[in-house]
Amino acid sequence: MSARLDLSVFVQNDFGRRGVPVSRSFETWVRAALTGRRRGRAEVNIALFDLEPARDFNLRYRGKDYATNVLSFPYEPAPREKSRLLGDLVLCPPVIAREASDQGKRVRDHYAHLTVHGVLHLIGYDHEKERDAHKMEAIERRILAELGIADPYN
């Protein structure tokens, strides 16, 4: 897939700026996740929410009553609909900051990892089965290494 990727990333930040990467960083991470896996036109929406709204999303869509770091919502176009939208990511900055601290990672690197992870979900990758998890983690490691980010699974 050598064709150029025409990418649009829209970031909605309902959390606030403190500790949150700028939109350009998210675009860099989305592009890295899609390079070699997608070509043509693509659009990804990223929303950042505080704990309570993130918890509400997780409860409503996954049946889990806690705020999680990232949720992915792949877009499923109607039959014969042509859409460049791959889907939406919901990120929760307080959870991301806490996890980064607990795991001894740079917050920015954790955002990069979770963005890449979420985008891979948008294009069909999954980690429900062990074999699929190994494959997805290997792809994440490779993408993050290209971005100069250490292995998130170490």
Helices and strands as residue ranges (DSSP letters): E 5-13, H 23-34, E 40-48, H 51-62, E 70-74, E 85-91, H 93-103, H 107-122, H 130-146
